[in-house]
Amino acid sequence: MQIDQIMTKDIKTVSPQASAKEAASFMLSEDTGFVPVCDGQKLVGTITDRDIAVRGVAEGKGADCSVSELMSGEPQWCSATDTIEQAAEKMKECQVRRLPVIGENQELVGVVSLGDIARESGTSYDEVALEGVSERGELHQQG
């Protein structure tokens, strides 16, 4: 099964120029801790509630600092035509729980989460991804 069959398609994004406060308010209103950062349709990064806390608040940056200062640039992503197995393996390798999904024209078309994979696959692929995500890793790079 391909990722485009299980991904969340109605994705809202923030721009790199948005403030940390705007991103945090957006996360609160959307009840999410992960938002793709796009310049137009082009994915340029991701920002998480953890990025705001660790790279922003803990480092003394104000609420007006830009998302581009806090986001994880060069985000990991998968293709809409990737299989569940490929996405789960990428999550494991990158130690992330969510991946932006890129379409044929390199535009953001969705987000796939470990939860999406777990619901679809039962136990096999989600266990593979969860093992990798749960391993102790480097400083958090992406949601």
Rosetta blueprint (number, residue, H / E / L):
1 M L
2 Q E
3 I H
4 D H
5 Q H
6 I L
7 M L
8 T E
9 K L
10 D L
11 I L
12 K L
13 T L
14 V E
15 S L
16 P L
17 Q L
18 A L
19 S E
20 A H
21 K H
22 E H
23 A H
24 A H
25 S H
26 F H
27 M H
28 L H
29 S H
30 E H
31 D L
32 T L
33 G L
34 F E
35 V E
36 P E
37 V E
38 C E
39 D E
40 G L
41 Q L
42 K E
43 L E
44 V E
45 G E
46 T E
47 I E
48 T E
49 D H
50 R H
51 D H
52 I H
53 A H
54 V H
55 R H
56 G H
57 V H
58 A L
59 E L
60 G L
61 K L
62 G L
63 A L
64 D L
65 C L
66 S E
67 V H
68 S H
69 E H
70 L H
71 M L
72 S E
73 G E
74 E L
75 P L
76 Q L
77 W L
78 C E
79 S E
80 A L
81 T L
82 D L
83 T E
84 I H
85 E H
86 Q H
87 A H
88 A H
89 E H
90 K H
91 M H
92 K H
93 E H
94 C H
95 Q L
96 V L
97 R L
98 R E
99 L E
100 P E
101 V E
102 I E
103 G L
104 E L
105 N L
106 Q L
107 E L
108 L E
109 V E
110 G E
111 V E
112 V E
113 S E
114 L H
115 G H
116 D H
117 I H
118 A H
119 R H
120 E H
121 S H
122 G L
123 T L
124 S H
125 Y H
126 D H
127 E H
128 V H
129 A H
130 L H
131 E H
132 G H
133 V H
134 S H
135 E L
136 R L
137 G L
138 E L
139 L L
140 H L
141 Q L
142 Q L
143 G L
